[in-house]
Amino acid sequence: MASTLTLSYDRASDSLLIALCPPYADQEAEELGDGLLARFNPDTNAIEAIEIFGFSKRFQGDRPLPLPILADLHPAIAPPHETL
């Protein structure tokens, strides 16, 4: 079953969490470098979340923020002109 992608910003830590599920105790984490943290499912090793630290400072300029992951995004629901 596919999960809906959620974004949540924590002002106190200035971090953005992009997640398929809430963080949980058994979830593994790996630093990707440059203030990026990936959270993995311990059984499947699939990425379940990316956390971006220092988020507000990264968007003071006009440069995009590249993430070192590959994504295959699909709409959660079909657009009005398509059927499921």
BELHU-V219245 format. One record per pair of residues at least 4 apart in sequence whose ideal C-beta (glycine too) atoms are under 6 Angstrom apart, sorted by the first residue. I is the first residue (numbers start at 1). J is the second residue. D is the distance in whole Angstrom. If there is no record, write none. Layout:
i & j & d
I & J & D
I & J & D
This chain:
i & j & d
3 & 20 & 4
4 & 76 & 5
6 & 19 & 5
7 & 18 & 5
8 & 17 & 5
9 & 16 & 5
10 & 15 & 5
14 & 54 & 6
14 & 55 & 6
14 & 56 & 5
15 & 51 & 6
15 & 53 & 5
15 & 55 & 6
16 & 52 & 5
16 & 55 & 4
17 & 51 & 5
18 & 50 & 5
19 & 49 & 4
20 & 48 & 5
21 & 48 & 5
23 & 27 & 6
26 & 42 & 5
27 & 39 & 5
28 & 40 & 4
28 & 42 & 5
29 & 37 & 6
29 & 39 & 5
30 & 38 & 5
31 & 37 & 6
32 & 36 & 4
32 & 38 & 5
32 & 68 & 5
35 & 53 & 4
35 & 54 & 5
36 & 52 & 6
37 & 51 & 4
38 & 47 & 5
38 & 50 & 6
39 & 48 & 5
39 & 49 & 4
40 & 45 & 6
40 & 47 & 6
41 & 46 & 5
41 & 48 & 5
58 & 65 & 5
78 & 82 & 4
78 & 84 & 5
